[in-house]
Amino acid sequence: MKVLIVFISIIIFASAVSADRLVRVRDITAGAVQQLLADGYDVANVDIRLGYADLMIPEREIDQLSLRFADYELLPREWGELLPVNAKNAGEYYSPEENWLFWCELAASYTDLVDTPVTIGQSYQSRDIYMIKMTSPVGSGYKPPIYFSSLIHAREPGGNSVLIDFAMWLTSNYDEGDTRAAWILDNTTVYFVPVANPDGYEYNMPGSGMQRKNMNWTDGNGVDLNRNWGYMWNYDDTGSSGNPYDETYRGTEAFSEPETQIQRDFITAIQPIAAMNYHTYGGWLIYPWGYINSPTPDQSTFEAWGAAMTSYNDYVPGRAGQLLYPVNGEQCDWCYGGNDMQGIFAFTPEVDDNGFWGSQNDPSEIERICDECRPMNIWLCMTAPGFVGIEEDEGVSIEPILSLSAVYPNPVVSSAVFTLTAPGSTGVKVTVYDTSGRVVYNVSEEFLSGDNTVIWNITDDVAAGVYILRATDSNGFAASRRFTVLKQAGI
């Protein structure tokens, strides 16, 4: 649901009528999808499991579809078109003006948590690309950055709604409500780039919403910014196109476009540990590699994290080649493997929206997609910092009265091992909590004086996630440790 901190009303009617329609063609195989791409079709979405592909077809060509496809159907017009009644204000999505207003008002309302939007560069048509930094004043030193972006494809506003929802959740729950919000902002720095392709998005307001690429029309009708990144750019003509009129046109060279240069330089500057680069509309959670259908060296981690995040919403995790089709010159591949930093655990969530614009008149559908994606964002922000040594503040071990060693290994797959140093003859109890304070596990025995090695075997009913280990004695002394549990695929 579109919620603005300051209510505005923009009613502008436009007479533009789309010349394209979304069409679902059935009985499609992976090989057929690659042929469609090679033939220059605008492939909007694919589900190989169910055997269909959604194509954006010029309306004048729809009558000819039966010559190639035996089974097809027209999808609702609003799935692929910003209807005239919603021109300029994007309906229940956020228009460019509403985006800017939202982030400025959020910063004004939560001055201790949200920085005022800052321009990090300008687009091809000299529009500002801005970022928002969110963290709390609690803590000092390194607070690992986590990166969120959306609208690199200008016709995919559902991802932008999800980012706005997550920012509202973090701020509204920081002081009360869900304690995970306070943990995230106390221990990490969250960055948002909500409109990565401002020219294309602005063009889509009165232009019926069809523009995917940027507005560099020097040759053709724009560059696909998600095929313009430097890692494996131009790897082949299946994962991107050299035709300037194709929707996957990769540009004249890697990082030829200011929009990708700006994100590249900003990501390099902040060095995030994880990223969520939002798209729509398939209901997927995609991770590298995209340019080939082969695992990365961190396949087990991507699988485990993907399985954990999608357990909340039934999205399907996997590589692009497993779920859709190969993509090269893509943002997440570059984040993970194509920069001078340690690999960023980067994901492409494909929001399960109704086409590109299908929720424009239905706030309940906007609310649904936000509810589905919010747990993924929370889980990533709670889990990723465990990979860079975030434990607890100095002094949480109360020595020599009571202390806990760090959990080993961290993250945990099957067994969590730690040492408990207990004082005197006082019995010490050990409890495991989840991040919302619910008891997950009570160690059955009480531990007496000296060093005790404790092993917690991770059973099938324990979900992947972040947990708090806490030891308490009868005198009221306590010590705690935070750790992460990963579940390997198949466990």
N, C-alpha and C positions, 0 to 999 in steps of 0.2 A: 504494500500500500504506500502510496506517495504521501510522505509526511514532511512538511516544511516547518522549520522552527518559527519562521515568520510567514504567515499565510499570504500568498499572492494569487492573483487571478489574472490570467492572460487568456483572452478569448480572441483568437484570430482564425478566420476561416480562409481556406485556400481552395482553389478550383482545380489544382493539379490532379490528374488521374493517372494511376500507374499504367505503364505499358508492359509490365511484367506480372506473372503470376507464379506462385509456388505450386508445383505439381509433384505428386508422389507417384513414382513408378515402382512396380513390384517385380518380383522374380529376378532380383539383381544379385550378382555375385561380386566378389572382390575384384576379379579380373574385369568385369563389366564396368565397375566404377572407375578403374584406371583408364579404361578406354573412353569413358565419358569425359574424364578430365583431359585426356589427350585430344579429344574432339572439340575442346573449348567450351563444354557445358559449364554453367555456373552450378556446381554441386553444393547445395546448401547444407545438407545433412545426409548421413548414411547410417543404416543399421544393418550390418551384414548378417547378424543373427536372425533377424526377422525378414531379411531379404528385400529391403526397399531403399530407395534413395529419393531425396527431395531435390528437385531441380527448379531453378528460377528461369522460367521460359518467357520470351516475348509473347504477349497475348496473341499476336497475329499468327504465331506458329503453333498454337495449341491444337488446331484442327489437324495438323500433320503428325501429331504424336503417334497415332495409331499405325503409322507406317513403320515405326521402330519399336514401339512398346505395346504389348498385347494387353497389359493391365495397368491402368493409371487412373488417378483421380485428381481433380482440382481441390486444393486446400483452401480454407477460408481466406477471403481477400485480405483481411486484417492481419493474417499471419505474415504476409510479405509486404505489407504496405502501411505506412502511416496515413490513416484516413484523413481526408480534408478537414473534418471537424476537429482533429487534433493537431493540425499543422501549427507549428511554432511552439506549442507547449508539450508535445510528445505524449499527450493523454496522461495515463497513470505512471508513465516513466518520467524521468527527469530531463527537461530540456537543458541546453547549455546554460541559459540564464538561471534556471532553478538549481542546477548543480553549483554554480558559483555562490549563489545566495545561501544554499544549505551549508556549505563548508565554512563560509564566513560567519554565519550565525552560530554554527557549532563551536567555532573557535571563540566567539564572543561569550557564549554561554558557559564554556568550560575552559577558562583561561589557563588553569593549572594543568590541563591534560592535552589540549589541542592547540597547535600553533596556527596562526593565520596562514592561509594558502600562500605559497611562494612560487613564483615563476621560475622554472628551470630551463626555459628555452622557448623558441617560437617555431611554429609550424611553417609549412611551405607558403601559406597565405598570411603569415605573420600573426597568427593567433597565439595567445599564451598557452603553453602547456604547464600546468601547475601541479605541485605536490603538497600534501598535508602530512605533517609529522605529529604523531601521537605518542606520548609517554607521560609518566607521572613524575613529580619531583622526588619521589621516594627512591632511595638507593643512590649510589654514586659509582663512577667508573664505567666499565663496559656493560652496556645493555644491548644484547645482540639485535640487529635490525631484521625485520621481516617485511617483505615487499608485496603490495597488492596493486594490481592494475586492471583496467577494463577499457573497452571501447577502442582498442587498436583496430578493430573492424567496426566501422561507423554504424552499421545497421544492427548492432547487438546490444541494445540498452539494458537487457535483463541483468547482465553482469554488473553494470553500473548500479542498479538498484540494490544488488546484493552487497556491494561495498558500502553504500550509504547505510544500509541496515546494520552492518557489522560495526560501523563507527558509532551509530546510535546505541547499539547494545553495549559497547565498551564504556561509553561515557555514562549512560543511565544506570549501569550496574556497578560502577566503580566504588561508590560509597555505601551502597546497600543493594541487596538482591543477590546476584550470582557472584560468589567470591572469585571465580576464575577471571573475571574482568579485572579485578584489582591485581591479581597475580600477573596477568599479561602485561599491564601497563607499568607495574612496579619492576618487572624483570626484563622487559624487552622494549624496543622502539619500533613502532608500527608506522610504515610509510604507505601512503595512498597516492597513486596517479590515476584519478578516476576517468579522465577523458584524454586518452593517448592519441586520438585522431580527431582533433577539434574541427578541422576544416570539413572533413567528411560528415561529421555529426551535425554541424551547422547546416551544411548543404541538404541534409536529409529532412530538416524540419519542414520547409515548404516544398521540398523536392520529392515527396512521397516515400522517402525512406529506403531507397534502393542502393545507395552508394555504400560499398564495402571498403573500397580502397581510399587512399588519400586523394588530394586534389591536384597533384602534379600531372596535368594533362598535356605536358609537352609532347609526348608520344603516347597516343592511346587515351585511356580514360582513368589514369591513376595507377599507383603502385600498391600492391598488397603488402602492407607493412609487416605482416607476419610471415613473409617470405623474403624479407630484406635484411635479416640479421646475418652476421658474418660467419657463423659456424656452419659449414657445409652448404654455404650459399651456392646455388647453381650445381648442386650435386648431380641432378638429373632433371629431365623434363616431365617427370611424373609428379614429383613432390612440389614442383613450382613450374611456372611457364615463362618462356622468353617472348611470348606474344603480348604486346602492350595492351591489347583489348581483352585478354583473358582475365578472369577474376583472381587468378593466382599469379599474376605477373610479378616477377621478382625485382624489377628495376634494372638499371644499367650496370650496377655493381653493388657489392655488399655495402650496406649502410649508405647508400646513395641519398637517402631521404633524411631531412632534418628531424623528423619525428622519431626515427629509430636511433639516430645519432644522440638525441637528447636523452632517451631512456638508457642507452648504452653508457653514456658518460655519468649519468646519475647513479645507476646501479653500481658502476665501477667505484664511484666515490663513496657510497654508503656501505658497500660490501655486505649485502644481506646473507643470512644463513639459509633462508627459505623464501619461496615466492609462490603466489597464486595469481596467474595471469588469466583473467576471466574472459570467456566467450559464451556464445549460445549457439545451438539450442538442443543438443542431443541427449543430455543426461549422462555425460561421461566424466571421468576424472583421468586425464591423460598425462603420462609422464614420459621422459626420454627413454630411448631415442625416438625421434620423429622421422629423421631422414632415412633410416633403415629399420626394418622390423627385427631388431636384434637387441638383446639386453645390454644395459650398461654394467660397469663393474659393481654398481650399487643396486642391482636389480632386486635383491632380497629386501633391502630397506624400502625401495619404492613400492614393492608389492605389499609389504607389511603395513606401511603407512596408508597406501591406497585402500587396502582392505578395511583398515580401522576407520578411515574417514568416511567411506561409503557405507559403512554399517548403519549409519544414521538415516540414509536417504535412498538406498537401493540404486544409487548411481553405479555405473559399471567402470571399474578401473582398468587401465591397461595402456599399452603403447598405441600410437596413432595407427600403425600398420595393422594392429590386431583389431581395432575398433572401427576405423574409418578408412584412411588411405595414407600413404606416406606424405610427409611434409618436410621440405628442406628450407634452410634459411629462416628457421623458426625461433621464436623468442626463448622458449624453455630449453631447447637444445643448446643455445648460446649461453644461457644462464648456468647450465650444468657443466658444459664441456668446452665452451668457446671463449673463455676469458682467462685472465692471468690470476684470478683468485681461486681459492679452493672451491670445488663444485658446489653450486647452489642447488638445494633440493627444490626444484621448480616444478609446478604442476599447472596444467591447463584444465580448469573446471569448465565443462560445457553445461551451462545452466539448462535445466529441463523446462524451458519456456515453451509457449505455444508459438512456434515459428519465431520470426524475428520481432514482430510487433503485436503478437496475438493477445497480449494481456493489456493492451493500451486502454481498454475501457472496463477492465475488471480488476479492481483493487484486491479482491480476494486471491486472484492468481498471482499478483505481485507478492502478496503476503506469503503465499505457499512457497514460491521459489526461494524467498528469503529464509523461511523456516527450514527449508531443505539444506541450504548452503551454510547457514550460520554455524552449525556444529562442526563442519569441516574446517572453517576458519579458526574456530576456537581450538580444535584439536591440534592443528598445525602449530599455532602459537604456544600451546602448552607443551608440545613435544619437542619441537626443533631445538629449543635452547639447551636441552639435555645433552646435545651433541657438541656443545662448546663449553662444557664444564660448569654450567650453572648448578649450584647445589643449594646452599643456604648462606645467610649472612654469617660473618665471622662471629664466633662466640656461641653458636647454637649448641655445641657440645659443652656440657657443664662438667668440667674436669676439676678435681678427681672424683667428684661426687657421682656423676653419671654421664656416660658418653656413648655415642654410636659412631662407628666408622662409616665411610661412604659405602654405598651398595655396589657390589661387584657381580657381574659386569653391569655397566650402565650405558646403553639400554639393556634390559633383561629380556631374554627370549624364553627360557624354560625354568631357571632357578635364580632367585635373588639371594646373595650371600653377603652377610655383614657381621661385624664384631660388636658385641655389646659389653661394655665394661660397667659392672654393677658395683655399688658401694656396700661395704659391710655384709651383713646377712639379710638385708632387706630384699624381699622379693620384688622383681621388676617385671611388669607386664609389657608386652609388645603388641601393637595394633597397627593395621594398615588401613588408611583412609583413601578415598578418592578426593578429587580436588574440591568437591562441594561439601565435604565433611562427612560423607556416609561411611560407615564401617564396612570394609571389604573382607577383612580377615583378622581373626584374633589368634595369636600364637598360643597354643594350649598350655604350655608349661610356663612357670615363673622361674626367672633366672636369679641366681644368687651371686655372691661376691666374686670378683675377678673377671677375667676375660671369657666370654662365651661366644662361640661361633654359631650363628643362627642361619638356617637355610629355609627359604620359603619356596616351595615348589609351585610353579604357576600352572594351575589346572585349566581345563578347557573352558570353564565358565568365567574365567577372568578375562575381561576385555582389554585390548590394547589401550594404552593411555598413560597419564601421569598420576603417580600415587605418592602419598606421604607416609613414611614409616615413623612411628612415634613410640618411644619407650617412656614409661612413667613408673615411679616407685611410690611407696606408701607415705613418704615424707612430702610428696607433691613435686619433686624434681622431675624434669622431663627433658628429653632430647629428641630431635627429629631430623629426618633426611628426606629429600625428594629424589625420586628416580622415575625412569620411564620404562614401560613394558611394551615390547614389540611382539607381535604374533606372526610367525612365518606363514607363508601361504600354505594352506592345507591343514594348519593346526586349529 
